[in-house]
Amino acid sequence: MAEFNYIDLGLKDYKDCWDYQEERLAAVVSDKKEKGKPSKINSFILVEHPHVYTLGKSGDEKNLLAHGDFLKKIEATYYKINRGGDITYHGPGQIVGYPIIDLENYKIGVREYIEKMEDAIIATIAEYGLEGGRKDGATGVWLQADHKVRARKICAIGVRVSRFVTMHGFALNVNTDMRYYNYINPCGFASSAVTSIQQELGREIPMNEVKEILMKKFNMIY
């Protein structure tokens, strides 16, 4: 069982949190170089962001449907960032997780790392009676993933790995304001529907409760 150093930042500006991730990643890489072996230093950041859209390095800016003054009107910001994946949204009511870990210490590769992350999310939402799964050709966690019409994404995943050290991570919709997804093609899929735990269950979910479940599930899987 893993022992992650969980850091709950509450509600924090996206750019400030991105800079913090970079600092933590640099510390792990430095420790790895200094000791000449995989680093046991880890940080697992849990955070909510003010409304923001982020575009991965291989993403298409056309998938952002809101620009300029309209972004200001809906009090949202926009960043091109250095993770994989396309466009996604972060905002209040969504739990974002940024594990900063040395994959060599856990003896896994990038694909297995992403799969383990998906497994932890699937196990978390199962506690609320929701059956999550994977969708062919896409990362993240979906409900009714194989259904041509009803498939909907509940958790997006996009990571960056440098010297086998990870940053960025997942975004799980809990009590998210789903209207903000109207202004993007989520993860580059124009026809993709998105959902949240609240939307599926018809009630608001305590954020701290979900965080506690998430931490337990991640500790069990790694």
Secondary structure, DSSP 8 states (H G I E B T S, - for coil): -----EEEEEE--HHHHHHHHHHHHHHHHHHHHHHTS-----EEEEEE-SSEEEE-TT--GGGB---HHHHHHTT-EEEE-SSSSSEEEE-TTEEEEEEE-BHHHHT--HHHHHHHHHHHHHHHHHTTT--EEEETTEEEEEESTT-TTT-EEEEEEEEEEETTEEEEEEEEESS--GGGGGGB-GGG-TT-EE--HHHHHTS---HHHHHHHHHHHHHHH-
